[in-house]
Amino acid sequence: MSTAKDLFIIAMDQEPDSPVGQGDLSLALAGAELIDLLGAQVASLDGDRIVPGAATEPHDPLLAEAAAVLTRQVPYERVEDWLWRRGRDLSATYQAALEEDGQLTRGRRGLLPFGNDRLEPADTPVRRRAQGRWEEGEPVLLSLGSAVGIGEAGDEAGADAGADAGDSIEPGSPDGAVTTVLAVVHDAVTELAAVRHRRSIENAAFANLWRGP
């Protein structure tokens, strides 16, 4: 399993009244993939640019797909650009893959926050592993979860834990690269929220224009 799949399962385990936005989750999933690629030394960071590493193909099919689409020409791709490019519809991709693998099952808890099917994680070792990482407060997973609003009351504790994950980390170290990715994920989700807010204001203004005095 991968951090991205663990994150997806944790997101699906949320109650229907605490939905996770598809766009937010897609950005975080792309960040999770990149973190796993860094951990496998398939990529590294030079500042905020992703440098392809060893040609080793990850065992996870979706991680292998992510590795295959790394930009291999100089100047290499910035982390932010990777999140937006790789993250396009990525939550739907993970939903389909997990459903095909039998990790999702038809349930009665309510609608998936980013789809019309009544799906929930099946009671499998994969789900228990994801829950174990979350309950143990694994810093990377906790920070990714807090970026998409998973947790109690906005999960300030999770956000703090994510920030603390970068404390005392030397710049340029592998952990420093992970911290960079986590920070960019949080910034990208914040940017997406700002775009949504701006569009809602523009749509409201347009509707008022047609409605008239």
C-alpha positions in Angstrom: 0.0 0.0 0.0 0.9 3.6 -0.3 0.5 6.8 1.7 -2.0 8.0 -1.0 -4.2 5.0 -0.6 -4.0 5.2 3.2 -5.1 8.9 2.9 -7.9 8.0 0.6 -9.2 5.4 3.0 -9.0 7.7 5.9 -10.9 10.4 3.9 -13.6 7.8 3.1 -13.9 6.9 6.8 -15.1 10.4 7.6 -18.8 10.8 8.4 -21.1 12.0 5.6 -21.5 15.3 7.4 -17.7 15.9 7.3 -17.1 15.6 3.5 -13.7 15.9 1.9 -13.7 17.9 -1.3 -12.6 16.1 -4.4 -10.2 18.8 -5.5 -8.6 19.1 -2.1 -8.2 15.4 -1.8 -6.7 15.1 -5.3 -4.1 17.7 -4.5 -3.2 15.9 -1.2 -3.1 12.5 -3.0 -0.6 13.9 -5.5 1.5 15.1 -2.6 1.3 11.8 -0.9 2.5 10.1 -4.1 5.5 12.4 -4.4 6.4 11.8 -0.7 6.4 8.0 -1.4 8.5 8.5 -4.5 11.0 10.6 -2.5 11.1 7.8 0.1 11.8 5.2 -2.5 14.6 7.5 -4.0 12.7 7.5 -7.3 12.8 11.3 -7.0 14.5 14.0 -5.0 14.0 17.7 -4.6 16.4 20.5 -5.7 14.8 23.4 -3.9 11.2 23.1 -5.0 11.9 21.2 -8.2 11.4 17.5 -8.6 14.5 15.7 -9.9 13.9 12.2 -11.2 16.1 9.6 -9.6 16.6 5.9 -10.0 14.7 4.1 -12.7 13.4 1.6 -10.2 9.6 1.1 -10.6 7.5 1.1 -7.4 5.5 -2.0 -6.8 2.3 0.0 -6.4 0.7 0.4 -9.8 -0.5 4.0 -9.2 2.9 5.0 -7.8 4.5 3.4 -10.8 2.2 5.5 -13.0 3.2 8.6 -11.0 6.9 7.8 -11.5 6.4 7.4 -15.2 5.0 10.9 -15.7 7.8 12.7 -13.8 9.2 15.5 -15.9 12.7 14.4 -17.0 13.8 17.5 -18.8 15.6 20.5 -17.3 14.2 22.7 -15.8 12.5 20.1 -13.8 8.9 20.5 -12.6 8.1 22.5 -9.5 6.3 20.7 -6.7 3.3 23.1 -7.0 2.9 22.4 -10.7 3.2 18.6 -10.1 0.3 18.8 -7.6 -2.0 20.6 -10.1 -1.0 18.4 -13.0 -0.9 15.0 -11.4 -3.8 15.8 -9.1 -6.3 16.3 -11.8 -9.2 13.9 -11.1 -6.8 11.8 -9.0 -9.3 11.1 -6.3 -11.6 9.4 -8.9 -8.6 7.4 -10.1 -7.9 6.1 -6.6 -11.6 5.4 -6.0 -11.7 3.2 -9.2 -8.4 1.4 -8.3 -9.5 0.6 -4.7 -12.9 -0.5 -5.8 -11.3 -2.8 -8.4 -9.0 -4.3 -5.7 -12.0 -5.0 -3.4 -11.0 -2.4 -0.9 -14.3 -0.5 -1.2 -17.7 -2.0 -0.6 -21.3 -0.8 -1.0 -22.4 0.6 2.3 -25.3 2.4 4.0 -23.5 5.3 5.7 -24.3 7.8 2.9 -23.0 9.2 -0.3 -19.3 9.4 -1.0 -18.5 13.2 -0.8 -17.1 13.2 -4.3 -19.3 10.7 -6.1 -22.8 9.2 -6.4 -22.1 5.7 -5.3 -22.7 4.5 -1.7 -19.2 3.2 -1.0 -17.1 2.8 2.1 -13.8 1.1 2.9 -14.1 -2.7 3.3 -13.0 -4.3 6.6 -9.6 -5.4 5.3 -6.0 -5.4 6.5 -5.5 -2.4 4.2 -8.1 -0.4 6.0 -6.8 -1.4 9.4 -3.3 -0.4 8.4 -4.5 3.0 7.3 -6.4 3.4 10.5 -3.4 2.3 12.5 -1.2 5.0 11.0 -3.8 7.6 11.6 -4.5 6.6 15.2 -0.8 6.5 15.9 -0.5 10.1 14.7 2.0 9.3 11.9 3.1 12.9 11.1 3.0 12.8 7.3 -0.4 11.2 7.1 -1.7 13.5 9.8 -0.4 16.6 8.0 -2.0 15.5 4.7 -5.2 14.8 6.5 -5.2 18.2 8.1 -4.7 19.8 4.7 -8.0 18.5 3.5 -9.8 19.2 6.8 -9.9 15.7 8.3 -10.1 15.6 12.1 -11.8 17.3 15.0 -12.8 21.0 14.5 -10.5 21.6 11.5 -7.9 19.4 13.2 -5.7 22.1 14.6 -3.8 19.4 16.4 -3.2 17.7 13.1 -2.0 20.9 11.5 0.3 21.5 14.4 1.6 18.0 14.2 2.2 18.4 10.5 4.1 21.6 11.1 6.0 19.9 13.9 7.1 17.2 11.5 9.4 19.8 10.0 10.9 21.0 13.2 14.7 20.4 13.6 15.0 19.1 10.1 18.1 20.1 8.2 17.4 21.8 4.8 18.2 19.5 1.9 17.8 16.3 3.9 15.2 13.7 2.8 12.9 14.8 5.7 13.4 18.4 4.6 12.1 17.5 1.2 9.0 15.9 2.7 8.4 19.0 4.7 8.6 21.1 1.6 6.0 18.9 -0.1 3.7 19.1 2.9 3.9 22.8 3.0 3.1 23.1 -0.8 0.1 20.8 -0.4 -1.3 23.0 2.4 -0.7 26.1 0.2 -2.3 24.5 -2.9 -5.4 23.5 -0.9 -5.6 27.1 0.5 -5.3 28.5 -3.1 -8.0 26.1 -4.3 -10.4 27.3 -1.5 -9.6 31.0 -2.6 -10.5 30.2 -6.2 -13.8 28.6 -5.1 -14.6 31.6 -3.0 -13.8 34.0 -5.8 -16.0 32.0 -8.2 -18.9 31.9 -5.8 -18.7 35.7 -5.5 -18.6 36.2 -9.2 -21.5 33.8 -9.8 -23.6 35.6 -7.1 -22.8 38.9 -8.8 -23.8 37.5 -12.2 -27.0 36.1 -10.8 -27.9 39.5 -9.2 -27.2 41.3 -12.5 -29.7 39.1 -14.3 -32.2 39.3 -11.4 -32.2 43.1 -11.6 -33.3 45.6 -8.9 
